[in-house]
């Protein structure tokens, strides 16, 4: 009888240890096998490029301020409804809105914009520097402005970060490259409950939604993924790990939770000790 009780108590101890071990998050470190030989996707092919329905700011400057104004839209106010008359520096609010001082073009579904004097221009597929050079070439080629400086910025163009991150929400794209590491850093990093081996990036390609899954604990898999460099309107979703899923059940003490089984094991152990004594 005593031997049987000892075996039973041993089994209960093992079950408790396993239950406690399941509560411990694993693989929380990023890029665990990183070294000096890892290569990423081609930087040029992963530039953020203008797409239909994007909003972009294009400002032309030259030595002749009056001439420059002919090629700039009226600057809009904060709510993009009240036009103003001067051209000022372009800035973007953290929430994605447009501050006063920004002239904005909305790219048509066909990938074009209506530019002052120059008329309809095909801009989809161009990076910021390519679009700047294109407009500068048009102005000089048509002998309209001799010394133009063209500034192009993305406006209200960003990605969404959801799930187990500290600051979920929308991140505005204000650079030519944005990696998934950049996005997670801006979102305050993943929480301890984030499943690092299976981060999902949802992207629209050729009219269809495609999902990429990235193991953030593996440097090679992360940096070689087509979704390592993000594109506008990407959605990053960090799935909760098993522990977090159990914690979010309707009742944390139901039979699915680790806490429930630990409580059962503790109760049975106490009963067996009393019987043994």
BELHU-V795760 format. One line per field, one symbol per residue. ss: DSSP state (H for helix, E for strand, - for the rest). phi: phi as a letter, one per 40 degrees, with the letter a starting at -180 (. if undefined). psi: psi as a letter, one per 30 degrees, with the letter a starting at -180 (. if undefined). Layout:
ss: ???
phi: ???
psi: ???
This chain:
ss: -HHHHHHHHHHHHHHHHHHHHHH--------------------HHH--------EEEEEEE---HHHHH------E------E--------E-----E---E--EE-----EEEE---EEEE-----HHHHHHHHHHHHHH-------EEEEEEE--EEEEEE-E---EEEE------EHHHHHHH---E---E-HHHEEEEEEE--EEEEEEE----HHHHH-----E-----EEEE-E-HHHHHH----------HHHHHHHHHHHHHHHHHHH-
phi: .ccccccccccccccccccccccccbfcccfcbcacbcbbcdcccbccbcbdgcbbbbbbbaccccccccbbcdcccdcfbbcbbbbbccabcccgcbcchbcbbbccdcgbbcbdgcgcbcbcgcccccccccccccccccfcbcbcbbbbbcbfbabbbbgcbcbcicbccbacbacccdcccccggccccccccacbbbbcbfgbcbbbbbcccbccccccccccccbdgcbbbbcccccccccccdbcbcccccdcccccccccccccccccc
psi: eeeeeeeeeeeeeeeeeeeeeffjklhfklhfhkafgkkllkeefgkklklkglklkkkkklfjeeeeffgklkklaeghfjklflklkklklfgflklkgkkkkkklffglljkkefbkkjfkfkleeeeeeeeeeeeeeghekehkkkkkkkkhkalkklbilfilakkkjglfkjlfeeeeeegglklffkjffhkkkkkkkhgkkkkkkkjffjeeeeffkfgekllkglkkkjkkleeeeefglejfgaffkeeeeeeeeeeeeeeeeeee.
